[in-house]
Amino acid sequence: MSNTESYILFELAGTAYAVRSRDVLHIEMLEHITPVPNSAPWVEGVVFSRGQVIPAINLRVRFGLPNEARTARTRLVFIRHEERTIALIVDSAREFRSIATESIRPLGETALGISGHHVAGVATLNQQLVLVLDLPSVLRTAQAESAPLVAPLSN
C-alpha cells in the first residue's frame, strides 16, 4: 500500500507545480496588491484577505522567470508556514490531486545545471511532469530578506 498526500497544482510559466494542500489556507483571485517600498524584488507587496495584511510573493520573479501580464486566471495561493501566512502569486491554480509519496523523485543535478533550488522533487501525473515545491526553501530566503515586511504589525 502506498502513502499518498493531497496537493494543490498550480501553473507558472507553462510548468505545473504542486504544494501540499495541508499548507494551503485558501485560493483567491488576484485583485489589488499594495506595493511596499524597500522589500525584496520578488515581494510584490501586501494584500488584504480575511481581515489580515499578507505579503504577496511573485513566484515568477522569485524563480527568475520572465514577468508577464496578469490574466483572469492569475491566483493568490495563501499558504501557512512556521506561523506565517504568505500569498504566492501564480499564473493559475488548477486542482487538488493525490500524489503517492514514492512517486516523487529528487530532481538531481545534471550537466545542464539544474539544481532543483526551491523544488523538493518531481512527480509524473498523467504523463505530465509536476515539480513539487520546497516551500521552506522558497520562504526561508524570502523571510530573511524581507523580515520587516512579514513581521507582525504592532499597534
N, C-alpha and C positions, 0 to 999 in steps of 0.2 A: 504494500500500500504506500502510495507516495503522499508526501506532505505538500499541500497547496496553500497559497496565500492569495488574497484578493488584492488586485492592483487597479489603479486608475490609469488608463492610457491617454496620453496627450501627444500632440504633434508639434514639432518645432523644425522649421526649415525643411519640411518633407521627410523628416525622420520620426519614427514612433519611439516614444519614451514611456516608461512606466514608473510610478511611485506607489508605494504601499498604501492601500486605501485606509489603513489604520492611522496613517499620518495626515490624511486629508480631512479637514473640517467641513469644507463645502466648496462649491464652484460657483462663480458669478460671471455675468457678462461684464466686460470692461466698459466703464462709463467715464470716470474722471480720475486722473492722478494729479495730485498736487506736488510739483517739484520741490525738493528740499536742497538748499544750497550746500556745497561742500560735502556731498555724500559720494560714495564710491560710484564709478561710472555706470555700473550695472544696477544700482539702486535708483530706479526711475523717480521715486518719490513716495508719497503715502496715499493710502485710500481710506475711506471711511466705510466700515462694514459692521453691521450688527452692533453699533454703539462703540466701536473701537477704531482707533487710528492705527493702521497697519502698514509697515514698509512693503513696497512692491518691487520685486527684483525682476528685471528684464532678462530672461534666460538666454535670449539671442545674444545680447551684449555679454552676458556672463560667460557664455561658451565661445565667444569670438566669432559669432556668425553675423552675416550682414543684417542690419536692422531694416525692416520693411514696414510699409503702411499697415495699420490695423484694419481688420475686417470685422464683419458682423459675427464671425466665428471666434475671434480672439477672446480668450477667457482668463480670468484670475483663478488660480487654484490656491486656496487658502490651506496652508499646512501648519501643523503644530510640531515643534521640535524643541526639546530642552526648555520647556516653559515659555517659549516664544511663538507668536503667531506671525507668519510671513506669507505674503501673496506672491505667487510665481506667475509672471505674465507668459502665456503660451499661445501658440497660433490657434489651437483648438483642443478641446478636451473631449475625447470620443466615447469612452465606455469603461465599464468595470469588467475585468477579466480575472480568472483564476490562473495562476501560473505555478506549475509544480516546482518546488524548491530545487530538485535535482536537474531541472532543465535549464537553470540559469548558470551559464558558464562564464568564467573570467574572460575579459576581453583580451588580455595578454598583449605585450609589446610585439611589434612586428618591424620589419625592415622599413616600413612606410612611416614609422614614428608615431603610431597610435599608442598612446599611453593609457587611455582609459580614465584620464583625470575626470572626476565627477561621475563616473559610471561604475556601478558595482558589478555589472555583468551584462550578458546578452542572452536573450531567450528567442526562440523561434515560435511564432504563433501563426498558424495557417500559412506557412511558407513565407512569413514576413519577419524580418529581424526587429526586435524590440530592445532598446537599450534601457536597462534598469538603473534608475538614478541613484547615486550615492548621496542621499540627502545630507548627511552630516558633512561630507566634503564640500558640497555646494554652499552650505550655510556657514560652516566654520570660518572660512575666509571672509565671507560677506559680513558676518557678525563682527569679526575682529577689525575689519577695515571701516565699518560704518557704525561702530558702537554707539555714538551719540544719537544716531537715527533710531536704533532698535531698543535703546534703553528705555525703561519705564518713565513715563512723564510724571513730574512732581508738581504739586499744586503750589 
